């Protein structure tokens, strides 16, 4: 199943069932294609004009920034705590359903952002204190089994509370228009808003990690975990903070994505896989690596689906293979 899928009903709330719902998740992003010339038709070629290329570049940046919100928490959790959290994609799914429920109840997706942040922090604290703190010293296989069980629990809870239908969330009225870019091309104002919000969150995260005492402790815990105990730092507080922030970022990413794409069961699975690729390419424990890696993957994946759809599924993984051959620790990871 594709990580992103277009909104089923455009504006307003919608529910889709059956084959149409399943089909909707596979629709590619809309391409702006110029009419093929006669010679191109004969050779089966199609020329993409500049507006089409620009649209895919913007879509790739927006996709990459959403990936960064998910992968940044994932890389911090693994770098600081050594936990392989397969349930991190479920946090994204929960955020998307939070957006749907809040918008349906109060009519505003923006209200879902503080709800997702506070709910993500609380959920992260509960999971870390109630479950994950008992698995820091356990084998990775035990951690995988725990987080896989959490995926099943979250999916069953979602099915019981909301059901298994596909939903669409309306774009906020304030940004429900297009911004003219060129004479023949306009781009969604809401997508620009998503890019701006993700960049603002990325800057805030970089400032927190690089300029504050708490961030220095987290960097030390990610790069030299043994230093936490040597310096007498309360490791429990570090673990709770990292897990809470990482979970909250994943929920916020789900809220931002909900008005753009369908809200559907298991929607976090595709994001989980691609987010692990982001973490591996960027380097374990590196937030800056996750940022540049997410942008790179967003552009490669989006342009690949637009220009070479038959090879698009391999492009990201071929890129990962080349990076690992060149730098086994990732672009920004510490060399062992």
Secondary structure, DSSP 8 states (H G I E B T S, - for coil): --S--B-SSSSS-EEE-HHHHHHHTT------B----HHHHHTT---B-HHHHHHHHHHHHHHHHHHHHHHHHHHHIIIII----TTHHHHHHHHHHHHHHHHHHHS-SHHHHHHHHHHHHHHHHHHHHHTGGGSTTS-HHHHHHHHHHHHHHHHHHHHHHT-S-EEE----GGG-SEEEEETTEEEEHHHHHHHHHHHHHHHHHHHHHHHSHHHHHHHHHHH-THHHHHTT--HHHHHHHHHHHHHHHHHHHHHHHHTTB-B-TTTHHHHHHHHHHHHHHH-TT-HHHHHHHHHHHHHHHHHHHHH-TTTHHHHHHHHHHHHHHH-TT-SSS---
